[in-house]
Amino acid sequence: MSRHSFTCIEGHTEGMPVRMVINGGPELQGATMNDRRKYFVEHYDWVRRALMLEPRGHSHMSGTIFYPPLTANADFSLLFIETSGCLPMCGHATIGSISFALQAGLVSPKQAGTVVVDVPAGQVTARYEMAGERVSSVRFTNVASFLLHRDVEVTLPQLGKLSVDIAYGGNFYPIVEMQANYPGCEHFAPEQLLEWGRDMQRLVNETIEVVHPDNPHIRGVKHCMWTGRPLADDADGRSVVIAGDSLIDRSPCGTGSSARVAQRFARGLLAEGQPFRHESLIGSRFIGRVEATTRLESGLDAVYPSIEGRAWITGRGEHYVDDSQPYAHGFSLQEFVK
């Protein structure tokens, strides 16, 4: 019999769950966090499944594993785990994990008010503000983000012909703006958008090769963004982000917001430094900005977006994975659907 124990801090970022593993995470090999991500996927994906899927998690669970810093200037490292896989980057989980680590005393930043985190997509620098003993906000500068493909034509059987942009903000997103065959996310039930999001991911991957110009290991679409009209008068946009087969983001999605900021900047709809107040399905909010422009090694223009949001700790737990128990390594209902 094999039995494993994982200590986790539980919480949420603007409504989206974050389960951060602070003890029990497997020892990983590799020179970079992306190398270690691949090692984790090859050898320890059962940890992700056990902690994210039922019966310990659910179809919308998301999390991280906290590790010591990998580079000299970093304060700590993060591996991102969720129901859809082990991602290169996750914005809401970055905000949550930084907040949790600071409030739990897991890290003493080298520079007060700033943390540097090694992640599979690169390195993330964040500014944070305190209100007493609580982290009141985190604003991180994301990896270089860009609009990769414009006006990709995809025919979704339920809606018809759609034009989508493919943008990158740490993950790739087909961004569906309002158009003739799509009046906005507010006109559809979340379950419909989830089903169509699965179809959109598949159709985009069948239609066009989506590969990071500077990193061929980052490829393919595993998300979809359905945009719509904001709920609040002072918001600039709203979206529903679908991840994988079953996850609907309750937050505005950090990497999705980064991708949308990059897309809007590339299309001349957002100026450098201009705030983009981005709402989620439930009305929670991130604020995105273009902090600087850059050019990738491939020659493609890109931006460094910042994303600002809030997170809250809701508890702390000890999770056991006992191989002798049924469903020890988790399950998804999708696995039982033919």
N, C-alpha and C positions, 0 to 999 in steps of 0.2 A: 504494500500500500504506500502511495506517495501523497503527502499532505503539505500544502504550501499556505503561507499566511501573508496577507497584504494589508498594510495599514494605509488608510486613505483619508484625505480631507475632502469633505463633500461641500458643494456649493453651486452657485450659478452666476453666469455673466449675462446681465440683462435678460434673464429668464431662461437661458440655455444651460443645461447641467454641465458641471465640470467635476469629475472625480480625479483627484490628483494622488497618485501612489507615492508615498513618502518613505515606505519601508517595504522590502520584499521584491523590488524590481530586479529582474535578472541582470547579471553582469554581461556586458556587451563588448564585442570586439570591432575594431575599425578605427581609422585615422580621423574620420569626420563623423558628425551626427548622421549624415545621410548614409555613410557606410554602415553605421551601427543600426540605423533603421532597417536596412536590407538584411543585416544579420539577425535582427529581432524577428523580421517577417519569416526568415528561413527556419529559425530554431525555436522561437518563443511566441508564435502567433496564438497559441493556446491561452497565453496570459491575457491578451487583448480580448479574445472571445469570452473567457471566463468572467472578466470584470465588466465588459460592456454589454454583453447579451444577457437574455434571461437565463436563469432565475435571479442573478445578482443585479443585472441591469435591465435595460428595456430598449425598444427600437429607436429611441431618440437620445440614448446615452452618449456622452463624449467625455474624454479624459486625457490625462497626461501621466508620464512617469518622470519623477524628479531625479536628476542625476547631478553629480559634481560638475564644475566647469571643465570643458574640454580644451579651451584655448586660454592663453595667459591673461587676456583682458576681460574674460567673461566672469560673471558671478555664479551662474549655474547653467545646466543644460536641461532641455526638455525633449521627450519623445511623445509624439501625439498618437493617441489611440482612440478609435471610435468604432461604431458598428460597421462602417463601410470599409475599414482598413486602418493602415498606419500611414498617416498623411505627412507630406513634407512640412506643412505649416498649418496652423489653426489659430486664427486671430482671437476668437472669444476665449479659447482655452489658454492662450498666452496671457490675456488680461486677467483671467481668473487665477491662473497659477502664480503669476507675479504677486497678485494681491494676497493669496493664501500663504505663499512662502514668506512674505514680509511680515504678515500678521502673526504667523506661527513661529517667527524667529528662526527660520531655517536658513536665512541668508543675511549677511551683513554687507551691503553694497560697498564697493570700493569708493564710490562717489555718492554722497548723500543726495537723494532725490532721483537717482539714475540707476537702472540695472541693465546689464548686458547679458543676453541669453543665447547660448548656442542651440540651434535647432537644425533639423535636416535640410531645410531650404537655405540655410546660411546663418547669419547672425542678426539678432534683433536687439535694438537699443530702445529702452522705454524710460519715460519720465513718469513719476508718480507723485501724488499729493496725499498728505495725511490729514485726517480730522480726528485728533486725539490718537487713539491706538488703532483706528481703522484706516485702511487705504480708501480714500474717497474717489480717486480716479486714476486710471492708467492710460497713458498715451504712448503707444509704441510706433516707431518708424519701421515699416515693413521692408521686406526684400524688394528688389527692383521689380516693378509691376508694369505691364504693358498690354496693349491691344495687339493681338497676334493676327487675327483674321477678321475682316469686315464683311458684313452682308452675306453671310453664308446661308444659302437657301436650303431649308429643311421642310419636308412635307410631313406633318403630323396628322395621322388619319382622323383624329377627333377634331382638329381645328383647321386643317388645310395647310396651305403654303405659308411658311413663316420665314422672315429674315432675322438672323441672329448674329451677334458679334461674339467672337471668342477672345476672352481677356484672361490674363494671369495676374493673380495677387498672392501667390503662394500655392494656389491650386488653380486649375483651369476651369472657367465658367462659360457656358453658352448663356449670353444675356439676352433675354427676350423682352424688348421694349414694346410698348403699346403700339398696335398697328391694326390694319383692317380686320384681320382674322383673330386678333387677340386684344380685347378692350381693356385689360388690366387684371391684376390678381384679385382685386376686390369683387370681381364678378363670378368667382369660382370657389368651390369648397376646397379646403386644404387637401382632402383626399383625392380630388380630381387633379390638382397640381402635382401631387406626389406621383400619381400614376403617369401623368404626362411627362413629368421630370425623368422618370425611368426611361420612357420611350425616347425622350430628347437625348439623353446621354448615349443611348445605343445608336440612334440615327446619326448623331454627329460623329461618333467614332467610326461608323461605317462610311460616312460621306467624305471625311477629310482627316488627314493625319495631323494630330495635335501633339507637337513636341516642343519642349523648351529649346530655343535656339542655341543656348550656351550649355545646356545640361541634358543630354539625350536620355538620361535615366528618369527624368520627369516628363511623363508623356501620358496622353489619354485624358478623357473627360470622365470625372466621377461625380460631378455636381451639375446643377442647373439653377439659373436665377430667373424667376418670373417677376417682372416689375409691375408697379401700379401707382395709383395716386395716393399721396400721404394722408394720414388721418389728421394730423395737427397742421394748423395754418403756417407754423414757422418751420415745418420740415420741408426738405427739398426733394425727397423721393422715398419710395417704399419698395420692399421686395420680399419675396418668399424664396428661400434657398432650400433646394432639395439636395441631399447628399446620399449617394449610393441608392440602395433599393428601398429604404424605409425611413430615412431621417428627414424631418422637417425642422429647420433651424428656428428656434424661438427668438434668438437674437438677430440683429441685422447681418450677422456673419462677418467676421473680421477680414478673412481673405477675400470673401465675396465683395465686401465694401471696398477693399483695396483694388480689386479688379474693376469695379464700377467707376471708382475715381480715375483709374488709368484710362478706362474707355472714354469717359466724358472729357478728360483732358485732351486725349488724342483727337477727339471729334470737335474740339474747340468750344465745348459746353461748360468748361470749368477752368478757372485761372489758377495759376500757382499761388498757394496760400489761401485761396478762397475756401471757406468751410462748406462741406456737403453733409447736411444733417439727414442721415439715412435711417429710416424706420424699418422695423421688422413687421411680421405678421401680427404680433400682439401689441404693436405700438412702442416697444422699447427702442432705444436710439443709440447709434454710434455717430461720432463726428469724424469725417474723413477730410484730409487735406493733401495736396501735393506739396511736399516739403522741398523737393529738389528734382531736377531733371538729370538724366544720365543717358548713356548709350551703351548697349550691350556689346560684348565682344563681337557678336555677329553683325553689328551695325544697326540693329533695331533700336529706335528711340524708346525710352522707358522713363518711369518716374519712381521716386521714393515716396510712397504715401504714408501718412500717419493716421492711426485710428485711435480714437479716444472712447473709453467706456468705463463701466463700473461693474464690480463683482461683490458677492456676499458669501460668507461661509455659513452653511446651514447645519453642519455637524461633522463628526469624525467617526470612522468605522474601521472594524477589523473584518476582513473577508477571508474565508477559508476555501481552498480548492482541494478537495479530497477525491483522488482518482477512483475510490471505491464507490462513490455516490453516483446516482443517475444524473445525467446532464451536467457532469462536473465541469466540463469545458464550455458550457453555454450552448444555447440554441436560438435560432430565429424561426418564427413561423413560416417565413418565406421558404425555408429549406424543405418544408413539408407540402409545398404547393407544386404540382406538376406543371 
